[in-house]
Amino acid sequence: MKSTLPSGSGGETLPTTSDVPSDPPRPDVPAGEPVSRDEAIRRAAYAAYERRGGQSGDETQDWLEAEAEVDRQHQGNE
């Protein structure tokens, strides 16, 4: 699904979150190995997606919750 910008903005269309495929965790980064913050968030968001049975529609919420979870874990390790 594409969304159109309000008139006067050039009329371009932008992809919505349903147009952007969600990436599963990267298989080239073994579990248990140190990962970047982005990779940790990606893995946590994908886990949430799997817990919902692979249903799309909540990608943004999954990502925001994953960010908060990863940040809480990082703060606890300092």
N, C-alpha and C positions, 0 to 999 in steps of 0.2 A: 504494500500500500504506500502510495506517495502522498505527501502533504504539500500543498501549494502555499507559498508565502503570500502575505497580504498584498493587495494591489499596490503598485508603486515601488515594489521591491525588485522588479525585473521578472517576476513570474516564474522564477526557477522552482523546481521541485526538489525536495530533500527526502532522503530515505527516512523511514520511520524505524523504530527498533525492530519491528517485525521483518524489515527488509535486510537487516544486518544479521548474518548467521552468528550464532553464539559459538565461540571456540571452546572445545573441550581442553582439559589440561594438556600441556605439551608432553608427549611421550618421551622426548629427548631429555627431559629433566626428571631423573629418577626420584621416586618418592623417598623422602627422608634426607635428600640432599638440600643444602641451603638454596633458597630461591629468592628472587627479587620480590619486593612488595607487590608489584603488579601480578606476578605469577601466583603468589599466595592468594591474592584477591580473586584472580581468575579461577583457581582451584576451588575456593570456598563458594563462589557464585555458581560454578558448575555443579557442585555437590548439592546446593539448594535446588537447582533445576532438576537434578535427578530425584531428590526427595519428593518433589511435586509430581513425579511420574513423567518427566519430560514434557510437561505442558508449557507452551510458550505464553507470553503475555505479561510476565512479571520480571523481565530481565533487569529493568532499572532498579526495582526494589531488591532483587537478589544481589546486584552489584553493590548497592548502598549498604546493605546489611553485611555483606562480605568485607567491605572496606572497614566498617566499624569493628567487626570481629577481629580482623587482622591487626588493626591499630590497638585494640584492647590487649591482644596477645603480645604485641611488641612492647607496649608500656609495661606489662607484667614481667617482661624479661630484662628490663633495664635495672 
